[in-house]
């Protein structure tokens, strides 16, 4: 795939992540009260280089052709041995098998029957790919093996993300944003809604104050791991963790930075680039580890936290080796990164100790095709 197929915004951000490796430390997580776990960030003196904690790296090139090429990745899911990549800009969902072979492309954008106008999010249940279209306020369901249209359901809540739960229900999340005061669907002031398979609301969680809003929605809201899912909360400078089977709230986590955005600046957009620290993506989980993207001072990148040892791991610029890059999921005991447009930097990375790819993956990298990296930690 030619590099022009990838968005300039994603390429610029990926370049920043390649070279902005900042160290911050983390002391033991503790309970601030009965409901909230707190992770305190320190001055970096006790943090550890992620390069020293990676035990195995494997590559998987994704087959691309005229239909399966994707420009951006709005969301990536692993379900039943398949890899689902949602390109919200191009309006399609590309499906690959466990070997990276393209097996299905859902590309039904339009205004006719069985078509979506926009893909605002998607999920995959036992039988269908479920596309959330906020333009039509509908959830459109397509057979996940053939792509055939199955049915369309009217949304009962206005939300920015959706996940299918193991028990057949759906969980939706909403984030109050600046300038959004009247929603197209009347609903209670909650961030989380759980519905049955027909979108009848069964439960609501995580209330918010209508006078407050999230200055930053985050690079992603829900992050789905093998056994749980998480939701970013900018207001709380942390995240919520939910059970993937039934949507139960498992815990709330607050990340205490040494220089967070002050309360008086929580609604000032300039604070986002004011040298403060804040979490910018909900974490993925793998065993005792969590991986999330963080803005720290004037830089940022992927950070991993080892709950078993209460240690923060980071990409250290002082240590040669393979580092974490653009983590987009976790699956089967490994964190999964997505690399694109690496042809210009691949050789330089190898010189700095990055693990060499197998021949097929290396050919894809040099052709600027998308490749997944699976990181297994010690």
Secondary structure, DSSP 8 states (H G I E B T S, - for coil): --GGGS-HHHHHHHHHHHH------B---EESSSSEEEEEB-SSTT-EEGGGTEEEEEEEE----TTT--S--SEEEEETTEEEEEETTTTEEEEE-TTS-EEEEE--BSSSTT-BS--SEEEE-SSEEEEEETTTTEEEEEETTT--EEEEEE-SS--SEEEE-TTS-EEEE---BTT--S-SS---SEEEEEE-TT--EEEEEEE--TT--BS---S-SEEE-SSEEEEEETTTTEEEEEETTT--EEEEEEEE-TTB--GGGTT-GGGGGTT-BEE-S--EEETTEEEEEEEETTEEEEEEEETTTTEEEE--TTS-S-----EEEEETTEEEEEE-S-TTTHHHHHHTT-----HHHHHHHHTT--EEEEEEE-
